[in-house]
Amino acid sequence: MTGGAVLQIIEHSVHPREEWRPGVLTRMRASAMTGMKHVCIFEQWCDPKNGAPTHKHPVEELLTVLDGEAEVWLEAQSARLKGGQSLRVPANTWHGFTNAGEATLHLEAVLGSGFFEAILEDQRVVPRWVS
């Protein structure tokens, strides 16, 4: 079989955790910076009562709680997610989350784009991991 694909191994341990907001550390696992065109995957660790403010993305997102408990909202709806549960967020839908537990919330986010772009309620655009 030949297709011209190049074997690329991504070493996640070399990607440092970044403080995006107070009480929230983020580590990129795959994005435009690692050669991805259609997927951005990152982990976040949120201290109690911390998380992501209401925002939206131009692409679909999947939020998965790996450990802990999150209060999530999707427009006017809200729910609690625990480890092993995910929330599908349609493109251009206002959503956010906060750590609803007493321990660190660990989650994974997957976006349908090679880079991260969030639009905040005040319409500011936050880009990250652009090639």
Residue frames as qw, qx, qy, qz and C-alpha x, y, z in Angstrom:
[[0.000, 0.888, 0.460, 0.000, 0.00, 0.00, 0.00],
 [0.395, -0.043, 0.008, 0.918, 1.30, 3.42, -0.89],
 [0.003, -0.853, -0.508, -0.117, -0.49, 6.66, -0.31],
 [0.324, 0.576, -0.115, 0.742, 2.20, 9.12, 0.60],
 [0.557, -0.787, -0.120, -0.238, 1.08, 9.35, 4.24],
 [0.333, 0.506, -0.587, 0.537, 3.80, 10.19, 6.74],
 [0.662, -0.447, -0.574, 0.181, 3.85, 8.50, 10.14],
 [0.027, 0.588, -0.238, 0.773, 3.61, 11.31, 12.68],
 [0.574, -0.434, -0.640, 0.270, 3.73, 10.62, 16.41],
 [0.135, -0.760, 0.035, -0.635, 2.66, 13.45, 18.69],
 [0.515, -0.101, -0.655, 0.543, 4.35, 13.49, 22.10],
 [0.303, -0.809, -0.362, -0.350, 1.82, 15.11, 24.43],
 [0.667, -0.578, -0.229, 0.411, 4.21, 15.41, 27.38],
 [0.464, 0.003, 0.101, 0.880, 6.18, 18.13, 25.56],
 [0.102, -0.612, -0.359, -0.697, 3.10, 20.33, 25.32],
 [0.141, -0.017, -0.601, 0.786, 2.98, 22.39, 28.51],
 [0.098, -0.718, -0.684, 0.082, -0.21, 23.23, 30.34],
 [0.135, 0.325, 0.076, 0.933, -1.20, 26.86, 29.73],
 [0.004, 0.482, 0.631, -0.608, -3.24, 28.97, 32.13],
 [0.091, 0.496, 0.573, 0.646, -6.13, 30.26, 29.99],
 [0.371, -0.715, -0.113, -0.582, -8.04, 31.76, 32.89],
 [0.190, -0.471, 0.682, -0.527, -7.41, 31.77, 36.65],
 [0.634, -0.107, 0.654, -0.399, -8.00, 28.24, 37.92],
 [0.868, 0.421, 0.200, -0.174, -8.02, 26.69, 34.41],
 [0.262, -0.540, 0.685, 0.412, -5.03, 24.89, 32.87],
 [0.810, 0.504, 0.094, -0.285, -5.16, 23.71, 29.26],
 [0.380, -0.414, 0.717, 0.412, -2.96, 21.36, 27.24],
 [0.650, 0.515, -0.255, -0.497, -3.28, 21.09, 23.48],
 [0.722, -0.149, 0.671, 0.084, -3.04, 17.52, 22.19],
 [0.466, 0.231, 0.657, 0.545, -3.73, 17.97, 18.48],
 [0.214, 0.844, 0.233, -0.433, -4.35, 21.08, 16.37],
 [0.577, 0.811, -0.057, 0.081, -3.05, 23.02, 13.38],
 [0.143, -0.834, 0.530, -0.053, 0.23, 23.29, 15.30],
 [0.547, -0.281, 0.787, 0.052, 0.62, 19.50, 15.06],
 [0.013, 0.157, -0.775, -0.612, -0.51, 19.34, 11.43],
 [0.222, 0.461, 0.845, -0.154, -4.24, 18.72, 11.98],
 [0.035, -0.148, -0.398, -0.905, -6.63, 20.35, 9.51],
 [0.488, -0.386, -0.479, -0.619, -10.07, 19.28, 10.76],
 [0.732, -0.520, -0.439, 0.035, -9.65, 18.42, 14.46],
 [0.060, 0.600, -0.459, 0.653, -8.51, 20.27, 17.57],
 [0.783, -0.413, -0.465, -0.001, -8.25, 18.25, 20.79],
 [0.147, 0.522, -0.492, 0.682, -7.28, 19.63, 24.17],
 [0.558, -0.426, -0.675, 0.228, -7.56, 18.82, 27.87],
 [0.123, -0.666, 0.152, -0.720, -8.48, 21.18, 30.67],
 [0.498, -0.289, -0.694, 0.432, -8.05, 20.98, 34.42],
 [0.192, -0.649, -0.127, -0.725, -10.38, 23.32, 36.31],
 [0.108, 0.035, -0.708, 0.697, -10.26, 24.17, 39.98],
 [0.028, -0.585, -0.788, 0.191, -13.59, 24.12, 41.85],
 [0.120, 0.826, 0.348, -0.427, -15.95, 26.90, 40.73],
 [0.008, 0.608, -0.441, -0.660, -13.84, 27.57, 37.61],
 [0.651, 0.334, 0.670, 0.121, -14.50, 26.63, 33.99],
 [0.257, 0.157, 0.487, 0.820, -15.40, 28.31, 30.71],
 [0.256, 0.399, 0.273, -0.837, -17.66, 31.36, 30.39],
 [0.634, 0.573, 0.481, -0.194, -20.54, 31.39, 27.95],
 [0.013, -0.552, 0.550, 0.627, -19.15, 31.24, 24.41],
 [0.852, 0.398, 0.281, -0.190, -19.68, 29.61, 21.02],
 [0.382, -0.355, 0.665, 0.535, -17.57, 28.14, 18.22],
 [0.517, 0.450, -0.295, -0.666, -18.17, 28.21, 14.46],
 [0.520, 0.198, -0.809, -0.190, -17.76, 24.40, 14.49],
 [0.844, -0.377, -0.285, -0.252, -19.21, 21.46, 16.40],
 [0.022, 0.562, -0.701, 0.439, -17.62, 20.49, 19.74],
 [0.819, -0.296, -0.484, -0.086, -17.66, 17.42, 21.96],
 [0.172, -0.641, 0.521, -0.536, -16.97, 18.02, 25.68],
 [0.828, -0.148, -0.541, -0.014, -16.11, 14.90, 27.69],
 [0.466, -0.736, 0.362, -0.331, -15.69, 14.83, 31.46],
 [0.636, 0.308, -0.690, 0.160, -12.75, 12.55, 32.23],
 [0.487, -0.254, -0.684, 0.480, -12.84, 13.06, 36.00],
 [0.007, -0.153, -0.335, 0.930, -14.88, 15.21, 38.35],
 [0.164, 0.660, 0.728, -0.090, -18.25, 16.87, 37.92],
 [0.132, 0.008, 0.236, 0.963, -19.24, 19.73, 35.61],
 [0.309, 0.675, 0.499, -0.447, -22.28, 21.97, 35.48],
 [0.268, 0.037, 0.577, 0.771, -22.79, 22.57, 31.76],
 [0.369, 0.638, 0.383, -0.557, -25.17, 24.84, 29.93],
 [0.267, 0.155, 0.690, 0.654, -26.30, 24.89, 26.33],
 [0.184, -0.455, -0.329, -0.807, -28.32, 28.02, 25.64],
 [0.508, -0.475, 0.151, -0.702, -31.22, 27.87, 28.21],
 [0.938, -0.188, -0.264, -0.123, -30.64, 24.21, 29.20],
 [0.049, -0.683, 0.668, -0.293, -28.30, 22.95, 31.91],
 [0.957, -0.126, -0.243, -0.091, -27.17, 19.59, 33.27],
 [0.436, -0.705, 0.560, -0.009, -24.51, 17.97, 35.41],
 [0.829, 0.392, -0.399, -0.016, -21.95, 15.71, 33.76],
 [0.664, -0.607, 0.437, 0.013, -19.67, 13.29, 35.59],
 [0.165, -0.513, 0.779, 0.322, -16.67, 11.26, 34.48],
 [0.306, 0.096, 0.918, 0.232, -17.43, 9.22, 31.38],
 [0.331, 0.740, 0.569, -0.141, -20.16, 11.52, 30.06],
 [0.317, 0.004, 0.354, 0.880, -20.04, 13.88, 27.07],
 [0.285, 0.736, 0.361, -0.498, -22.01, 16.83, 25.75],
 [0.469, 0.335, 0.517, 0.633, -22.37, 17.45, 22.02],
 [0.009, 0.696, 0.160, -0.700, -22.36, 21.17, 21.27],
 [0.587, 0.635, 0.433, 0.255, -23.68, 22.12, 17.82],
 [0.427, 0.168, 0.126, 0.880, -21.79, 24.83, 15.90],
 [0.060, -0.381, -0.100, -0.917, -22.70, 28.44, 16.79],
 [0.604, -0.596, -0.485, -0.211, -24.50, 27.45, 20.01],
 [0.149, -0.700, 0.398, -0.574, -23.91, 29.40, 23.25],
 [0.893, -0.279, -0.353, 0.031, -22.55, 27.12, 25.96],
 [0.054, 0.687, -0.552, 0.469, -20.18, 26.97, 28.92],
 [0.825, -0.274, -0.491, 0.054, -19.32, 24.97, 32.02],
 [0.185, -0.733, 0.460, -0.466, -18.04, 25.21, 35.55],
 [0.402, 0.103, -0.869, 0.270, -16.51, 22.75, 37.97],
 [0.611, -0.507, -0.154, -0.588, -19.43, 21.79, 40.21],
 [0.876, -0.256, -0.383, 0.143, -17.41, 19.48, 42.46],
 [0.481, -0.857, 0.176, 0.057, -14.82, 19.87, 45.19],
 [0.710, -0.258, 0.463, 0.464, -11.96, 18.18, 43.31],
 [0.000, 0.463, -0.475, -0.749, -10.25, 19.19, 40.06],
 [0.752, 0.508, 0.303, -0.290, -12.44, 18.83, 36.97],
 [0.268, -0.364, 0.707, 0.544, -10.55, 17.14, 34.10],
 [0.676, 0.556, 0.393, -0.283, -12.15, 17.26, 30.68],
 [0.411, -0.070, 0.628, 0.657, -11.37, 16.83, 27.02],
 [0.440, 0.694, 0.176, -0.542, -12.68, 19.01, 24.21],
 [0.474, 0.077, 0.692, 0.539, -12.75, 18.04, 20.54],
 [0.324, 0.688, 0.095, -0.642, -13.55, 20.68, 17.92],
 [0.752, 0.429, 0.472, 0.167, -14.21, 20.10, 14.23],
 [0.358, 0.916, -0.126, 0.133, -11.42, 22.44, 13.11],
 [0.788, 0.173, -0.297, 0.511, -7.63, 22.41, 13.25],
 [0.213, 0.256, -0.335, 0.881, -7.62, 25.53, 15.40],
 [0.203, -0.571, -0.699, 0.379, -9.53, 26.84, 18.39],
 [0.021, -0.281, -0.126, -0.951, -11.74, 29.87, 17.97],
 [0.158, -0.564, -0.754, 0.297, -14.24, 30.98, 20.62],
 [0.055, -0.520, -0.205, -0.828, -16.64, 33.89, 20.39],
 [0.165, -0.231, -0.687, 0.669, -17.47, 35.37, 23.78],
 [0.058, 0.736, 0.659, -0.141, -20.75, 37.00, 24.72],
 [0.031, -0.813, -0.009, 0.581, -19.25, 40.46, 24.15],
 [0.745, 0.661, 0.066, -0.049, -18.42, 39.24, 20.60],
 [0.098, -0.770, 0.615, 0.140, -14.64, 39.14, 21.23],
 [0.929, 0.274, -0.240, -0.066, -12.98, 36.36, 19.24],
 [0.486, -0.664, 0.568, 0.008, -10.35, 34.25, 21.03],
 [0.843, 0.417, -0.332, -0.078, -8.09, 32.25, 18.66],
 [0.504, -0.614, 0.607, 0.002, -5.54, 29.65, 19.79],
 [0.640, -0.142, 0.725, 0.214, -3.30, 27.03, 18.21],
 [0.621, 0.754, 0.049, -0.209, -3.35, 28.54, 14.76],
 [0.867, 0.083, 0.192, 0.452, -0.60, 27.26, 12.47]]
